[in-house]
Amino acid sequence: MDISELYSIFLEHPVVTTDTRDCPKGSIFFALKGASFNGNEFAMQALENGCSYAVIDEMAEGVPADGTRLILVDDVLTTLQQLANHHRKALGTKIIGVTGTNGKTTTKELIAAVLAEKYNVLYTLGNFNNHIGVPKTLLRLTKEHEIAVIEMGANHPGEIKTLVNIVEPDCGIITNVGRAHLGGFGSFEGVIKTKGELYDFLRPNHATVFIHNENEHLKNIADGLTLIKYGTEKADDLAVYGEVVECAPYLTFKWGKGNGARNLVESKLIGDYNIYNMLAAATIGLAFGINEEQICHALTAYTPSNNRSQLTVTDHNRLVVDAYNANPTSMAAALENFRNMGVPHKMAILGSMGELGEVSHEEHCKIVETLKSIDLDDVWLVGEEFKKTAHPFRQFNNVEEVKEKIAENMPQDKYILIKGSNSQKLFQLPELL
């Protein structure tokens, strides 16, 4: 079956699923394969659970060869991606592509919040930004959506190229490039090249990209593109300028068109580094006809979730929760913000950073040295990579040991920064502190 035939079926059954636990009546099941599972083996179960069709790429045991509700293709994942691209082209919705090392999920949500002041917006839910999440997001597009904000992530070379060829964005933003997933990319230069694949796709049409004007790494690869710039250092060609007012603990900043800064925003985000995410959203909002008052309303109202830049107040402490993930760039930014935060009795609980390859030890040593220079009441380090460094702080092998320590002796009346790679599971700690 070719994509146009499958698309005709999709138009009659416009919900896709890859999970037999979530099979809405009339949906289409795509039998994906993983390292430890084969979706083809669950195709019949998906049909029994409510799906109208199942797309498979092999006839697994128990699957009848003549099943009229089974659609046999060469490769299910490729078919899912092709269907998503076909749907994107058929609707012709304006799409903003978002990628970057840090801040892409928050920036995507801020952009969507700003644009929602005027438009019906579809945007990536959570961080479903990979080779499966991106096509599933595109397949949620309807004729009612006026604009879409699609997040794209990568941890290996070439992945952004694959995703932009599915999404075919009209314009885009790379939030930044940093030292993350170095084990997969091989080097920082590999990070820049891969994130820059968004620019590469847009360049032939001299398309618009929104760019942080002080980021030389991005400017160096932005030739041939139409640049709309934002920043915190005044320049003649800025579309939007902003400046931090304070972080006590929430980010308060001023912003405005050009080099002006007349609009005050008291955000619900922790971290002065979030000003760049806020300015990106403001810049894109202006470009799409959102007025300054609407932009301020959206940025002020935005409340973070998913353990990103959140302040959580408990009966015992105030928690600065940024525990979704961590890399050297985001960890350094979080610590610098914590250093500058004008609050008393600060404590840090940090988890090891993953996927750093040969530079892992070096990068963890840098974080330890930074910690030594900050006035903190206490520091708890979690994971094998920190264990390999020389430091004077309390060391834990894993989050379970941290939980035991909390049960024995709960920290009291502290501002506690919680940050680490998702694999360290520090997101389990806020409810205990």
Secondary structure, DSSP 8 states (H G I E B T S, - for coil): --HHHHHHHHHHS--EES-TT---TT-EEE--B-SS-BGGGGHHHHHHHT-SEEEESS--TT--TT-TTEEE-S-HHHHHHHHHHHHHHHH--EEEEEE-SSSHHHHHHHHHHHHTTTS-EEE--TT--STTHHHHHHTT--TT--EEEEE---SSTTHHHHHHHHH--SEEEE----S-SHHHHSSHHHHHHHHTHHHHHHGGGT-EEEEETT-HHHHTT-TTSEEEEEESS--TTEEEEEEEEEESSEEEEEEEETT---EEEEEEEE-TTHHHHHHHHHHHHHHTT--HHHHHHHHHH----TTSSEEEE-SS-EEEEE-S---HHHHHHHHHHHHH---SSEEEEEE---S-GGGHHHHHHHHHHHHHTS--SEEEEESHHHHTS--SSEEESSHHHHHHHHHHS---S-EEEEE--GGG-GGGSGGG-
